[in-house]
């Protein structure tokens, strides 16, 4: 639902739950009944301030938040089916120091392996 199409229905719901007529809500909010009617009919795009005042007058708080969209990395998605989750869980059970030590050992092993390959190929 878009914000523009949801405001009328949300305002109508708040007004009904508050057992208020459009006129009563408008009086409590310090505005005209026609303003409430136009908003509920979706004929206008009210400001956040106006909507907030109307919800408060109906006895509700308006809560809005922004939430970052989840980005999808196609490379990660392509490899997900082949991920062994048991190894991930096992690794996450280790402390940070333990994971760093294992990482350093793997790097040392990689360095030794590259050195051995250069010797085998005859390059220093």
Backbone as JSON Lines, residues from 0, in Angstrom:
{"i":0,"aa":"X","n":[0.83,-1.17,0.0],"ca":[0.0,0.0,0.0],"c":[0.89,1.24,0.0]}
{"i":1,"aa":"X","n":[0.55,2.22,-0.8],"ca":[1.33,3.44,-0.81],"c":[0.83,4.36,0.3]}
{"i":2,"aa":"X","n":[1.67,5.3,0.69],"ca":[1.32,6.22,1.76],"c":[0.07,7.01,1.4]}
{"i":3,"aa":"X","n":[-0.03,7.42,0.14],"ca":[-1.17,8.24,-0.27],"c":[-2.49,7.47,-0.17]}
{"i":4,"aa":"X","n":[-2.49,6.2,-0.52],"ca":[-3.73,5.44,-0.45],"c":[-4.0,4.92,0.95]}
{"i":5,"aa":"X","n":[-3.0,4.84,1.81],"ca":[-3.24,4.3,3.14],"c":[-3.67,5.37,4.13]}
{"i":6,"aa":"X","n":[-3.31,6.61,3.96],"ca":[-3.68,7.67,4.9],"c":[-5.2,7.77,5.03]}
{"i":7,"aa":"X","n":[-5.96,7.82,3.93],"ca":[-7.42,7.92,4.09],"c":[-8.01,6.78,4.91]}
{"i":8,"aa":"X","n":[-7.59,5.55,4.62],"ca":[-8.16,4.42,5.37],"c":[-7.69,4.41,6.82]}
{"i":9,"aa":"X","n":[-6.43,4.78,7.06],"ca":[-5.94,4.83,8.43],"c":[-6.65,5.91,9.24]}
{"i":10,"aa":"X","n":[-6.86,7.06,8.62],"ca":[-7.54,8.15,9.32],"c":[-8.99,7.75,9.62]}
{"i":11,"aa":"X","n":[-9.65,7.14,8.66],"ca":[-11.03,6.69,8.86],"c":[-11.08,5.67,10.0]}
{"i":12,"aa":"X","n":[-10.11,4.74,10.01],"ca":[-10.07,3.74,11.08],"c":[-9.85,4.39,12.44]}
{"i":13,"aa":"X","n":[-8.9,5.34,12.53],"ca":[-8.64,6.03,13.79],"c":[-9.88,6.79,14.26]}
{"i":14,"aa":"X","n":[-10.55,7.45,13.33],"ca":[-11.75,8.21,13.67],"c":[-12.86,7.28,14.16]}
{"i":15,"aa":"X","n":[-13.06,6.15,13.47],"ca":[-14.08,5.2,13.88],"c":[-13.76,4.56,15.22]}
{"i":16,"aa":"X","n":[-12.5,4.2,15.42],"ca":[-12.1,3.6,16.7],"c":[-12.22,4.6,17.85]}
{"i":17,"aa":"X","n":[-12.08,5.88,17.52],"ca":[-12.27,6.92,18.53],"c":[-13.73,7.31,18.69]}
{"i":18,"aa":"X","n":[-14.61,6.65,17.93],"ca":[-16.06,6.91,17.97],"c":[-16.35,8.39,17.71]}
{"i":19,"aa":"X","n":[-15.7,8.92,16.66],"ca":[-15.86,10.34,16.33],"c":[-16.45,10.5,14.94]}
{"i":20,"aa":"X","n":[-17.25,11.52,14.78],"ca":[-17.71,11.91,13.45],"c":[-16.6,12.74,12.81]}
{"i":21,"aa":"X","n":[-16.72,12.98,11.52],"ca":[-15.73,13.84,10.86],"c":[-15.74,15.22,11.51]}
{"i":22,"aa":"X","n":[-16.94,15.73,11.81],"ca":[-17.04,17.07,12.42],"c":[-16.38,17.11,13.8]}
{"i":23,"aa":"X","n":[-16.63,16.08,14.62],"ca":[-16.05,16.05,15.96],"c":[-14.53,15.96,15.88]}
{"i":24,"aa":"X","n":[-14.02,15.12,14.99],"ca":[-12.56,15.01,14.82],"c":[-11.98,16.34,14.39]}
{"i":25,"aa":"X","n":[-12.64,16.99,13.43],"ca":[-12.16,18.28,12.95],"c":[-12.16,19.31,14.08]}
{"i":26,"aa":"X","n":[-13.21,19.33,14.89],"ca":[-13.27,20.28,16.02],"c":[-12.12,20.04,16.99]}
{"i":27,"aa":"X","n":[-11.87,18.76,17.34],"ca":[-10.78,18.45,18.26],"c":[-9.42,18.84,17.68]}
{"i":28,"aa":"X","n":[-9.28,18.73,16.37],"ca":[-8.0,19.02,15.71],"c":[-7.87,20.5,15.34]}
{"i":29,"aa":"X","n":[-8.95,21.25,15.49],"ca":[-8.9,22.68,15.16],"c":[-8.9,22.94,13.66]}
{"i":30,"aa":"X","n":[-9.66,22.15,12.94],"ca":[-9.75,22.32,11.49],"c":[-11.2,22.17,11.06]}
{"i":31,"aa":"X","n":[-11.44,22.22,9.78],"ca":[-12.8,22.12,9.25],"c":[-13.15,20.67,8.93]}
{"i":32,"aa":"X","n":[-14.44,20.35,9.02],"ca":[-14.91,19.0,8.68],"c":[-14.58,18.66,7.24]}
{"i":33,"aa":"X","n":[-14.6,19.66,6.36],"ca":[-14.32,19.4,4.94],"c":[-12.88,18.92,4.74]}
{"i":34,"aa":"X","n":[-11.97,19.36,5.6],"ca":[-10.57,18.9,5.51],"c":[-10.51,17.4,5.79]}
{"i":35,"aa":"X","n":[-11.17,16.98,6.86],"ca":[-11.2,15.56,7.22],"c":[-11.86,14.76,6.1]}
{"i":36,"aa":"X","n":[-12.97,15.27,5.58],"ca":[-13.69,14.58,4.51],"c":[-12.85,14.42,3.26]}
{"i":37,"aa":"X","n":[-12.12,15.47,2.87],"ca":[-11.27,15.4,1.66],"c":[-10.12,14.41,1.86]}
{"i":38,"aa":"X","n":[-9.55,14.39,3.06],"ca":[-8.45,13.46,3.32],"c":[-8.97,12.02,3.28]}
{"i":39,"aa":"X","n":[-10.09,11.77,3.96],"ca":[-10.65,10.41,3.97],"c":[-11.09,9.96,2.59]}
{"i":40,"aa":"X","n":[-11.48,10.89,1.75],"ca":[-11.9,10.55,0.39],"c":[-10.71,10.4,-0.55]}
{"i":41,"aa":"X","n":[-9.51,10.72,-0.07],"ca":[-8.31,10.61,-0.9],"c":[-8.2,11.71,-1.92]}
{"i":42,"aa":"X","n":[-8.85,12.84,-1.66],"ca":[-8.85,13.95,-2.62],"c":[-7.73,14.95,-2.4]}
{"i":43,"aa":"X","n":[-6.99,14.77,-1.32],"ca":[-5.91,15.69,-1.02],"c":[-4.72,14.93,-0.43]}
{"i":44,"aa":"X","n":[-3.56,15.54,-0.52],"ca":[-2.35,14.95,0.07],"c":[-1.96,15.82,1.27]}
{"i":45,"aa":"X","n":[-2.4,15.45,2.45],"ca":[-2.12,16.28,3.63],"c":[-0.66,16.2,4.04]}
{"i":46,"aa":"X","n":[-0.22,17.22,4.77],"ca":[1.13,17.2,5.3],"c":[1.21,16.22,6.45]}
{"i":47,"aa":"X","n":[2.4,15.82,6.81],"ca":[2.6,14.92,7.94],"c":[2.09,15.61,9.21]}
{"i":48,"aa":"X","n":[2.31,16.9,9.32],"ca":[1.85,17.65,10.49],"c":[0.32,17.58,10.62]}
{"i":49,"aa":"X","n":[-0.39,17.77,9.51],"ca":[-1.86,17.71,9.53],"c":[-2.34,16.32,9.92]}
{"i":50,"aa":"X","n":[-1.76,15.3,9.31],"ca":[-2.16,13.93,9.62],"c":[-1.87,13.62,11.09]}
{"i":51,"aa":"X","n":[-0.73,14.02,11.57],"ca":[-0.37,13.78,12.97],"c":[-1.36,14.46,13.91]}
{"i":52,"aa":"X","n":[-1.75,15.7,13.61],"ca":[-2.72,16.42,14.45],"c":[-4.06,15.69,14.47]}
{"i":53,"aa":"X","n":[-4.49,15.2,13.31],"ca":[-5.76,14.49,13.24],"c":[-5.73,13.18,14.03]}
{"i":54,"aa":"X","n":[-4.62,12.44,13.92],"ca":[-4.51,11.19,14.67],"c":[-4.48,11.47,16.17]}
{"i":55,"aa":"X","n":[-3.75,12.5,16.57],"ca":[-3.71,12.86,17.99],"c":[-5.09,13.27,18.49]}
{"i":56,"aa":"X","n":[-5.83,14.02,17.66],"ca":[-7.18,14.44,18.05],"c":[-8.11,13.23,18.19]}
{"i":57,"aa":"X","n":[-7.83,12.16,17.45],"ca":[-8.64,10.94,17.54],"c":[-8.18,10.05,18.69]}
{"i":58,"aa":"X","n":[-7.07,10.42,19.35],"ca":[-6.56,9.65,20.49],"c":[-5.48,8.66,20.14]}
{"i":59,"aa":"X","n":[-4.8,8.9,19.02],"ca":[-3.75,7.98,18.58],"c":[-2.46,8.75,18.28]}
{"i":60,"aa":"X","n":[-1.34,8.07,18.4],"ca":[-0.05,8.62,17.97],"c":[0.25,8.07,16.59]}
{"i":61,"aa":"X","n":[0.79,8.92,15.76],"ca":[1.21,8.49,14.43],"c":[2.67,8.11,14.52]}
{"i":62,"aa":"X","n":[2.98,6.88,14.16],"ca":[4.37,6.39,14.22],"c":[4.81,6.11,12.8]}
{"i":63,"aa":"X","n":[5.88,6.79,12.38],"ca":[6.43,6.57,11.05],"c":[7.91,6.25,11.21]}
{"i":64,"aa":"X","n":[8.4,5.39,10.34],"ca":[9.82,5.09,10.36],"c":[10.28,4.77,8.95]}
{"i":65,"aa":"X","n":[11.56,4.98,8.74],"ca":[12.14,4.57,7.47],"c":[12.98,3.33,7.75]}
{"i":66,"aa":"X","n":[12.92,2.41,6.82],"ca":[13.62,1.14,6.97],"c":[14.46,0.92,5.73]}
{"i":67,"aa":"X","n":[15.76,0.68,5.89],"ca":[16.58,0.47,4.69],"c":[16.12,-0.77,3.94]}
{"i":68,"aa":"X","n":[16.15,-0.66,2.64],"ca":[15.8,-1.81,1.81],"c":[16.91,-2.84,1.85]}
{"i":69,"aa":"X","n":[16.51,-4.08,1.8],"ca":[17.49,-5.16,1.74],"c":[18.02,-5.23,0.31]}
{"i":70,"aa":"X","n":[19.32,-5.13,0.17],"ca":[19.9,-5.27,-1.16],"c":[20.24,-6.74,-1.39]}
{"i":71,"aa":"X","n":[20.04,-7.16,-2.59],"ca":[20.31,-8.55,-2.94],"c":[21.55,-8.59,-3.83]}
{"i":72,"aa":"X","n":[22.54,-9.34,-3.39],"ca":[23.77,-9.52,-4.15],"c":[23.61,-10.8,-4.97]}
{"i":73,"aa":"X","n":[23.56,-10.69,-6.3],"ca":[23.34,-11.9,-7.11],"c":[24.43,-12.94,-6.95]}
{"i":74,"aa":"X","n":[25.65,-12.53,-6.67],"ca":[26.74,-13.51,-6.49],"c":[26.49,-14.32,-5.23]}
{"i":75,"aa":"X","n":[26.14,-13.63,-4.15],"ca":[25.86,-14.33,-2.89],"c":[24.65,-15.24,-3.06]}
{"i":76,"aa":"X","n":[23.62,-14.74,-3.72],"ca":[22.42,-15.54,-3.94],"c":[22.73,-16.81,-4.73]}
{"i":77,"aa":"X","n":[23.64,-16.71,-5.7],"ca":[23.99,-17.86,-6.53],"c":[24.71,-18.94,-5.71]}
{"i":78,"aa":"X","n":[25.45,-18.52,-4.68],"ca":[26.21,-19.49,-3.89],"c":[25.46,-20.0,-2.67]}
{"i":79,"aa":"X","n":[24.35,-19.37,-2.3],"ca":[23.62,-19.77,-1.1],"c":[23.24,-21.24,-1.06]}
{"i":80,"aa":"X","n":[22.75,-21.82,-2.16],"ca":[22.36,-23.24,-2.08],"c":[23.53,-24.16,-1.72]}
{"i":81,"aa":"X","n":[24.76,-23.76,-2.03],"ca":[25.91,-24.62,-1.76],"c":[26.6,-24.36,-0.43]}
{"i":82,"aa":"X","n":[26.05,-23.46,0.38],"ca":[26.69,-23.12,1.65],"c":[26.37,-24.2,2.69]}
{"i":83,"aa":"X","n":[27.41,-24.66,3.35],"ca":[27.24,-25.63,4.43],"c":[27.03,-24.84,5.72]}
{"i":84,"aa":"X","n":[25.81,-24.73,6.15],"ca":[25.48,-23.92,7.32],"c":[26.06,-24.5,8.62]}
{"i":85,"aa":"X","n":[26.32,-25.78,8.66],"ca":[26.88,-26.35,9.88],"c":[28.26,-25.78,10.16]}
{"i":86,"aa":"X","n":[29.04,-25.55,9.1],"ca":[30.37,-24.95,9.28],"c":[30.26,-23.5,9.74]}
{"i":87,"aa":"X","n":[29.28,-22.79,9.2],"ca":[29.08,-21.4,9.62],"c":[28.71,-21.33,11.1]}
{"i":88,"aa":"X","n":[27.78,-22.17,11.52],"ca":[27.36,-22.19,12.91],"c":[28.53,-22.56,13.82]}
{"i":89,"aa":"X","n":[29.27,-23.57,13.41],"ca":[30.44,-24.0,14.19],"c":[31.44,-22.86,14.34]}
{"i":90,"aa":"X","n":[31.67,-22.13,13.26],"ca":[32.62,-21.02,13.29],"c":[32.11,-19.89,14.18]}
{"i":91,"aa":"X","n":[30.81,-19.6,14.12],"ca":[30.26,-18.51,14.93],"c":[30.22,-18.84,16.41]}
{"i":92,"aa":"X","n":[30.31,-20.11,16.76],"ca":[30.37,-20.5,18.18],"c":[31.74,-20.2,18.78]}
{"i":93,"aa":"X","n":[32.72,-20.02,17.92],"ca":[34.07,-19.71,18.41],"c":[34.15,-18.25,18.83]}
{"i":94,"aa":"X","n":[35.09,-17.97,19.71],"ca":[35.3,-16.58,20.13],"c":[35.99,-15.82,18.99]}
{"i":95,"aa":"X","n":[35.94,-14.51,19.07],"ca":[36.59,-13.68,18.05],"c":[38.09,-13.99,18.01]}
{"i":96,"aa":"X","n":[38.71,-14.1,19.19],"ca":[40.15,-14.4,19.25],"c":[40.46,-15.74,18.59]}
{"i":97,"aa":"X","n":[39.59,-16.72,18.81],"ca":[39.82,-18.04,18.22],"c":[39.71,-17.97,16.69]}
{"i":98,"aa":"X","n":[38.7,-17.22,16.21],"ca":[38.55,-17.09,14.75],"c":[39.74,-16.35,14.15]}
{"i":99,"aa":"X","n":[40.24,-15.33,14.84],"ca":[41.4,-14.6,14.33],"c":[42.64,-15.49,14.3]}
{"i":100,"aa":"X","n":[42.81,-16.32,15.35],"ca":[43.96,-17.22,15.39],"c":[43.9,-18.22,14.24]}
{"i":101,"aa":"X","n":[42.72,-18.79,13.99],"ca":[42.55,-19.75,12.9],"c":[42.82,-19.07,11.55]}
{"i":102,"aa":"X","n":[42.34,-17.85,11.4],"ca":[42.57,-17.1,10.16],"c":[44.07,-16.87,9.94]}
{"i":103,"aa":"X","n":[44.78,-16.51,11.0],"ca":[46.23,-16.29,10.88],"c":[46.94,-17.59,10.5]}
{"i":104,"aa":"X","n":[46.5,-18.72,11.09],"ca":[47.11,-20.0,10.75],"c":[46.87,-20.36,9.29]}
{"i":105,"aa":"X","n":[45.67,-20.08,8.78],"ca":[45.36,-20.36,7.38],"c":[46.23,-19.49,6.48]}
{"i":106,"aa":"X","n":[46.42,-18.24,6.85],"ca":[47.29,-17.36,6.06],"c":[48.72,-17.86,6.05]}
{"i":107,"aa":"X","n":[49.23,-18.29,7.2],"ca":[50.59,-18.83,7.25],"c":[50.7,-20.08,6.39]}
{"i":108,"aa":"X","n":[49.7,-20.95,6.45],"ca":[49.71,-22.15,5.63],"c":[49.72,-21.78,4.14]}
{"i":109,"aa":"X","n":[48.9,-20.79,3.76],"ca":[48.87,-20.34,2.37],"c":[50.22,-19.8,1.92]}
{"i":110,"aa":"X","n":[50.88,-19.04,2.79],"ca":[52.21,-18.51,2.47],"c":[53.21,-19.65,2.27]}
{"i":111,"aa":"X","n":[53.18,-20.62,3.16],"ca":[54.08,-21.78,3.05],"c":[53.81,-22.56,1.77]}
{"i":112,"aa":"X","n":[52.54,-22.73,1.43],"ca":[52.18,-23.46,0.23],"c":[52.68,-22.73,-1.01]}
{"i":113,"aa":"X","n":[52.52,-21.41,-1.07],"ca":[53.01,-20.63,-2.22],"c":[54.53,-20.73,-2.33]}
{"i":114,"aa":"X","n":[55.2,-20.66,-1.18],"ca":[56.66,-20.77,-1.17],"c":[57.09,-22.15,-1.69]}
{"i":115,"aa":"X","n":[56.42,-23.21,-1.25],"ca":[56.76,-24.58,-1.69],"c":[56.5,-24.72,-3.2]}
{"i":116,"aa":"X","n":[55.45,-24.1,-3.71],"ca":[55.16,-24.19,-5.14],"c":[56.22,-23.47,-5.94]}
{"i":117,"aa":"X","n":[56.69,-22.32,-5.46],"ca":[57.76,-21.61,-6.18],"c":[59.04,-22.43,-6.21]}
{"i":118,"aa":"X","n":[59.37,-23.09,-5.1],"ca":[60.55,-23.94,-5.05],"c":[60.4,-25.1,-6.02]}
{"i":119,"aa":"X","n":[59.22,-25.71,-6.06],"ca":[58.98,-26.84,-6.95],"c":[59.08,-26.4,-8.41]}
{"i":120,"aa":"X","n":[58.69,-25.18,-8.71],"ca":[58.75,-24.69,-10.09],"c":[60.15,-24.16,-10.43]}
{"i":121,"aa":"X","n":[60.99,-24.06,-9.43],"ca":[62.35,-23.61,-9.67],"c":[62.5,-22.1,-9.64]}
{"i":122,"aa":"X","n":[61.48,-21.39,-9.16],"ca":[61.59,-19.93,-9.02],"c":[61.72,-19.59,-7.55]}
{"i":123,"aa":"X","n":[62.65,-18.7,-7.23],"ca":[62.9,-18.39,-5.81],"c":[61.77,-17.64,-5.14]}
